[in-house]
Amino acid sequence: MGFFRNFGNNLTGKNRYIFLIFVILFCIVALSLGIYVQFFYQYSDIDPWLMGANIGAKKTVEEYTLLKNNFNELFQNNLKTSNDDITDHKLETEKELVYTAYNLVNEDEAYYTVDAQIPIMNIDSETIQKINSEIKNEYYNKANSIMRQTKQNIVYRVSYASFVNADYVSLIIKSILKEEGKSEKVSIKTYTYSLSKEELVTLEELINLKQTTKEAVQKNINSEIRKSYENAQIIANEYGTLYERDLNSDRYQIENTNTYFLTDDGYVYILYPYGNDTYTNEIDIVIF
């Protein structure tokens, strides 16, 4: 206190007025910021220091290629987060925001191999509860039906990855199905949810979050799909028919793209898992 008293006593004339103006302006800014965080900033409960979402640094072409090549390594059946202050949004406070609800591991050499790690989102929200029911109906019921059948040998695996980045929670579920006489079928579903808005997030919202444009992302998608198409043609000429992409399909338009997610380190993945519709393990990945 003595230091500040002496400092104040040493200020005279014009300097004293400048100092007082500075103190008043500082208080006004601090008060305004406090009011904004308290009443207007939609992420105030999980981002009190206004750090915002991690939107990731720009990478080189080689670095993006490495991320794509390592895509399957994301599925570790756990949660990665850049924000630990999420307890208020949990339905069960002692559990993770996303966790393995059903762990089905069973094998019958004649009829099936099942290894299914099936998640749920531990979020107090009607929207999320509907999603959790959808997940159980699709993956848990599928695994159990396979373990009850005695007609053929089936391999079924389910794994997931989940991320929290500021206000956003992403869940990605991958299933692999191999039935006798059929090609391997790899399906992927994604959910990206806003904790503050209590609703699913659109791809266009993530594009805005990443501070880019719809046109730039669409150009990136078109380029990546064309590369995949050309590579598949080269491979098919040598080894036989592969999944053939329709470059004119509307499925590649941003407004029709429904499989995407945001990682904890700020990258948006757009996925085109063709196994969602047919028996193939082909997936195209666009990252920005």
N, C-alpha and C positions, 0 to 999 in steps of 0.2 A: 504493500500500500504506500510505503514511503517513497518508492520510486515514482509511482504515478502522481503523488502529491507534489513532489519536486518537479516532475515533468510539466505539470499543469501550472505551477508557479512561475516556471521559466518562460512560459508562453505569454507574450505581451503584444498589445496592439493588434496589427493585422494578422499575425500568426495565430493568435488566440481565436479570432473569428473563423479563419480557414479551418482550424482544427475542429471547432464546434460544428461547422457545416459538414465536414467529413464524417463526424460521429453521427450526426442526424441522418445523412444520406445512407450510411451503413446500416443504421437501425431500420430505416424505411425499406431498404432492399431485403434485409433479413426477415422483417415482418411480412413483406409481400411474398417472399419465397415460402415462408411457413404457411401462409394462407393458401397458396397455390397447392402445396404438397398435401395439406390437410383436406381441402375441399374439391380440388379440380384435377389433380394428377391421378390418373386412373390406376397407376401401379404403386401408389404410396405405401400400401401395406407390405409389399414385397420388395420395394426399391426406394427406401426412405432417403437415400443419399443421391437420388436422381442419376444413378449410373447408367440406366437404360439397358436395353437388351444388347448382348454381345452379338454383333452382326458379322463378325469374321473379317479377316484381312483378305485382300485380293491374292490369288495364287497364280503361279505359272501354269501353262498347259500341262507340263509334266507333273506338277503337284496335284492338279485336279484328276489327272489320269491315275495317279497313285491312290487317291481317295476312292475312285471307282473300283480299282482292282482290289482294294481292301474292304469293299462293301460288306461282304459276308462276315467279316470279323467284328462288325458292329453288334452282332446278335449274341450277346453275352448273358441274356436273361437277367438284366439288372438295370438300375437307374443311374444315369450320370447327370449331375446338376451343377450349374454355375450360381445357384441361389439356394441357400439353406433355410431362408426365412419363409417357409411355406406351411408351417404347422397349422395355421388358422384355417387352411383350406382342406385339411384332412378329415376324413370320416372317422378313421381310427388313428389316433395320434401316435400310438406306439409303432405303427408300421410305416413303411416307405410310401411315398406318393404313388408309386407303381410297384407292384410286387407279384411274385408267382403265387397264384391262388390254387392252381391244380398242377400237380407234378405226376404225370401218368407215364410210368416206365414199365413196360411189360413185353414179353416175347413168347411166341409159340413158333418153333422152328418150321412147322408145317403151314401156318396160316398168317402170322403177322409179326411185325416188329413195330412197337409204338414207343416213341420218346417225345412226349409232349409237355413243354413247359408253358402253361397257359396263364397269362397275366390278367389282372384287373387294375383299374385306376382307383386309388383310394382317395376320392375327391367327393366332397359333400355337395352333390349337384344332381338334379333330376336327369339332366342330359347325360351325365356320365353313368348314372345307374342304368339307363337304357342301353348305352354302349356296352357296359359290362354284361348285360343280359344277352346282347347280340354276340359278344365274344364267346360266352359260355355255350350258347346254342350252336354256334358254328364249330368251334374247335373241341370243346369237351365232349359234346354229343357225337361228333365225328370219330374221335378216338375210341369212345366206348362202343360205337357201332362196329368199328373195325375189329375190336377185340372179341366181339360176339359172333362174327361171321366165320364160316368154315367152308367157303367156296374156293378161295384162291389165296395166294401169298401176297400180302400187302405190307409195304413199309410206309409209315406215317410219322413225320417229325414236325414239331412246332417249336419255334424259338422266337424271342422278341428282343427288342432294344427300346429304351426309353430315355428321354432327355428333358431337362428343365432348363430354360433359358429365360431369365427375368420372369415375365408374365406367362410364358408359353410352356405348355407340356405337350410333348410329342410321344406317341406310342406307335411302334412299327411291329407288326406280327407277320412272320414268314412261316408258311407251311410247305412241306415237301411230301408229295404223294407219289408212290411208285406201285402201280398195280401190274399184275402179270399181263404181258402182251401189249402193254401201253407205254408210251414215252413218259419220262419223269415230268411231273406237273409241279411247278413252283408258283405259289400264290402269295401275294403280299397285300396286306391292308394297313392303312395308316390313319391315325387320328391326331390332329393338332388342335389344342384347346386353350382358350384364354381364361386364366383364373379370375381376372377382374371382370370380364364381360360375361363369364359363365356361358360361353358358346364356342362352337367349333370355328376355327380360323380358316378363311379362304386363302387360296394361293395368291390372289392379288394383294391381300393384306401382308403376306410375307414378302412379296416383291417390293411393296412400299417400305416395309421395315428394313429391307436390305438397301434402300436408297438407290434403287435402279428403276427401270421402266418396263412396262409390259412388252413393249416393242423389242427391247434389248433381250429380254428373256425368251420371247418367242423366236427370235433370230437364232439364239443359242440352241433352243430345242430343235429347230429345223435342221441346223447344221449337224448336231449330234445324231439325229435319226438318219440323216442321209449317209453319214459315215458308217453307221451300223448296217444300213442297207447295202452299201457297197462292199463292206467287209464280208457280209453274209453271202453275197453273190460270188465273191472270190472263193470262199470256203466251199460253197455248194458245187461250184464247177469242178472241184477236186475230189470232194468226199461225198457228194450227194445232196439231196434237198434238205434245207434247213427252214426254220420259220421265216416266211417271207413277209416283210413289212409293206404296207400300202402307204406310200409317201403322200398320197392325196387324202388320207383318212382324216376325218375331223377329230379323231381321238387325240391328236397332237396339239390341238388348240388349247390355249391356257384355260379358257372357260369350260372346257370339257375334261380337263385333267384333274383327277381326284385322288391321286396317290402321291403324297409329298410330306415332308417333315422338316423340322428345324432341329439342329443339333445344339448341344450345350456350348460348343465353341463357335456357333454362329453361322453355320452353313446350311443352306436349303438344298435338299435332295428332291428332285422330281423323278418319279419312277414310272416306267411303262412295263409292268409285269404281264407279259402276254399269257402266262399260265393262269391268270385270273379267268380267262375265257376259254382256254383250250389246253390240250396236253402238250406243254412245252416248258422248258426251264429258261427260256430266253427272257432277259430283262434289259431294257435300256435305261441308263442313268444319266441325268443331267444335274450338275452341281453348280451353284452360284453363291 
